[in-house]
Amino acid sequence: MKWFFPRKKEKEFFVSLDIGSQAIKSLIFKKEKEKFFILKSFLEYFEKDEDLEIEIIKKNLSFAAAWIKEEKGKIKSLIIGLPPHALKEKIYHQFLIRESETEIIKEKEKNEIYQKIFQRTKKQVSQKLAGDFGILPEDFHFLSLRVLEIKINGYEIPVLEGYQGKNLEFKILAAFLPKVCFENHQKIFKELNFRGEEGLSYLSQTQGLISFVENNERSDGIYLDIGAKLTKIFIFKNKKIEALDEFPVGANFFDEKLSQKLAMRLKEARILKEKYSKKLLSLETTNKIKEFFSFEKNEWFKNLKIKLAEMTQIKIFPSTIFIFGGGSLLEEIKEILENGDWQEFFFIDGPKVKFIYPSAAKGGDEGEALSDYPSAAKGGDEGEALSDYPRAAKGGDEGEALSDYPSAARGGEEGIFFDYSENFKNIEKINKKDFNNPQYTPNFLFLLDYEKKT
C-alpha cells in the first residue's frame, strides 16, 4: 500500500524595493493570517553613477532572491518605489457637467465619466510637463490615476454610482514618469526574471501617507520628506490632502558644502555628515560643521517658503510640521523649522516639529523617542542590513546602535510612530530597533499603499 502525503506549502515572501536618489533600500516580508512580518532589510548607497544604481538594484534583488531560496520560499510580489527625481505625483481637479440633473448615475455612466476625466487628466499632465522634461507628451508613462475626492453640486460624496446631480468635481492624484525611465527599470526586472506570482506592484508614497493620516488623530499639518536631492511637501487639512509639491534641494546640498570646504569626495562628506547627525564627532568638529551649514540651512528654508507660497493659498497652518527621510536627521532642519522667520505664514500654535518614525512599537506615543536607534555603523559601510547590528549599550564598538538619537534620553524629541498593530489591523508588530529611523519611513508608506490596494 502506497502512502501519499500532501506537499508542504511553499513559503511566500514579498520584496519591497525603494529606489531613492542616493540609496536603495530593500525589505523582505511575509504575510501570515492577514498580517505582515518584516524579516530582512538591505541598504546601499550610490553616488551620481546611473550604471552603479542599476548594478545595486540587481545586487539587492539578488541578495533577496538568495535569502528567500535559503528559506525554501518563493517570491509572491515585488513592490517597487521608483526614484523621486523621475516619478512625479501631482493633484489635478477635473470638472464635468451632466446632461441630466435628476437621473441617478448608474454603472455604465459612472465608467464613462471616469474614462473621460482620466483621459483629460492624462492630456493635461502630458501637455503641461512635456516642456519641463523636454520630451513629447506621448513619452510619459502613467503608473496610476486615483480619485481622491468626488463632489456633486458642491457636496462631497463617497462614490459616484447611485447619486444624482449636474455639476461634478473630482480631485485626482496622478503618478507618472518618463516612459524611458519606466522601461529601463522594467528591463532590469525582466533580465533577472524577478517578478513573483503577482508581478510587479508600483506603489505611491503619497497614497501611503494619505492612509497614514486617515488612521491617525492630530495628523493635520505640513509633511516634509527630505531626501537626497529633493524635498517633497504634503499639506493635509481635515485629514485630506490639500496640495503636494517638491523643490530640488535636499540632504546632498549639505554634503556638497562639506565636500567643498574640506576638499573631500561626496561619499566621504556624506559619511561625515551622518556622523555629525548622530553626534559622534568631537565638540570642536561639530561646531565647525554647524558653522559650515549655516548658509545651507537658511537656503533650504528659503526654498521651502517659496514653494509653500506657490502651491497653496493657505497662510494659516496647523501647529505641526512632520518630517521624515534621511535629510530630517540633520538637527539644522528641525531648528530652522521651529525658530526660523516664517514671514507671511502663521501657525495655530507653533510651529512644532515632529519626526515620523517607522516604528511598530505599541505605546509609541507622540513625544516619545525610542532609544533603539540603529546605526549601520562600521564607518557607515554600504549595503549592510541594519538588522545585522546589535544594540551595544556599553562603549563605542563598531556596529553599535546609538541610543541617543534623536535625543531619546536628553530632551525627548517628539515624534509619531507607525503603530501597525492598532492602525492597520493586518500588519504585525516588527522589531522596532531595526527600523526606528526616519530614513526608512518612505518604505513603510509604500507598504501602507500595498496594504490598502490588497
Order of alpha helices (4+ residues) and beta strands (2+ residues): beta-beta-beta-alpha-beta-beta-alpha-beta-beta-beta-alpha-beta-alpha-beta-beta-beta-alpha-alpha-alpha-beta-beta-alpha-beta-beta-beta-alpha-alpha-alpha
